Amino acid sequence: MSAKRFYLVTISQNYFKNNLYHMNYSVLDRHTLFQDLTKEINKSQKTIVFDAYIWIDDKIGNSILQACLDAAERGVKIFIRKDLSASIFEHTPGRSPMFFDDSLFNKRQVDFFDKKYGFLTPQTLNNLAYYIYGRKPRPVLKKNELIKKIENHKNIYLQDVPLLNHGKLILIDDLAYVGGQCISCDYQEWVDYNIKIEDDTVVKNIWNQILGETENLELTDTHFVDNRFPAKGSSSKKSIHHFLKDFIDTSSEELIIEMAYLGKWYVPTLKKAIKRGVKLKILVSKNPDTNHHTNMWVLSDLLRLKAENFEIFFTNEKMIHTKGLATKDKITIGATNFHGACGYFFGLNEQNIHSTNKELVDTVFSKFKNDLSNAKRVTSESELPKWNKANALTEIFFVYLSSYITFFNKKKISGWRNEAVQTLKTNLSIN
């Protein structure tokens, strides 16, 4: 890793202007992420790693991919770990996936199981999306010309298997991005945040963790928390969801939660926080793109407490896609929703950044407060949009079903993840 970057006068100017840039951390949003990401890819010299859940064939998707191709032409080694399980969301109306195996979609028969994918065949996921989203017309799948160049480039390594990888981790030389935004124009419309990390020690710790070398991590005020199946003999039995519950349990005074998708198993933890006097504020979407009925069920349950120290807000923006918790002393933000059963059971690979760094905490907390000020407060169940318990139970059923599918594919998914690590260590010459 190279020395820390110091922006000198630019830092202080930008900090006081828009509270964005810091010595070691930047809080990027839908307006700044993709511009900043493109700039750093264009400056890259050695290595780029993408953990990509959704990558859409649109203006943003193509511009990032073209920047990667240009970097590879300069000799930069690039590894893209693209999760095919995101097909459910990439084949929704109006979207066309960037990465897909076109030969799989030309078959007349539907393969629900095969040797490579197990139960997670892209064709099955594609058909599932068709029914989930009301059998609406979708674009004709056509392979992007850039993908052909990517697949055949000597400096680019692409792993496109259903890893159940919901992470949005990007590593470029000596910096890292961790957050909730996928690669698509949609994410310029939804409220979300990514943390850009330029602290050498933290970035080094992130590299070590994704390579499975977790024995000698250096102590810092900012930690990379990832979710994966525990290694054999590991003493760690806590998933990222246990970590989030601990965050809530140890919070005092004011706690702001910006969350795309809520889950019922967090309700007891949230109720305990409210009852011990924590000033809890939850900001969500009035009409999220999915998980609507579960979201409303959770909010309805909490509203029945009639607690003065609990408030709900609906964003006036198109949608909240943030997955973050913030107090005045600490923050955690990343890719982890409150509804991910397969994340709870280690199956879903996700990443969060947890920090007590004062500048970073102040910035995130301030942005969350600002989001609340631009939202509408909900004071009673009657103000919630229409929902029903049967649909909520159906949503929860599919979340749990994914957990069991993950469990039956545990060996295969672990193998794919180990394969990714081996690719990083050998082909990308990472030390």
Secondary structure by P-SEA (a helix, b strand, c coil): cccccccaaaaaaaaaacccccccccccccccaaaaaaaaaaacccbbbbbcccccccaaaaaaaaaaaaaaaabbbbbbbccccccccccccccccccccccccccccccccccccccccaaaaaaaaaaaacccccccbbbbaaaaaaaacccbbbbbcccccccbbbbccccccccccccccccccccbbbbbbccaaaaaaaaaaaaccccccccccbbbbbbccccccccccccaaaaaaaaaaacccbbbbbcccccccaaaaaaaaaaaccbbbbbbbcccccaaaaaaaaaaaaaacccccbbbbbbcccccccccccccccccccccccccccccccccbbbbbbbccaaaaaaaaaaaaaaaaabbbbccccccccccaaaaaaaaaaaaaaaaaaaaaaaaaaaaaaaaaaaaacccccc
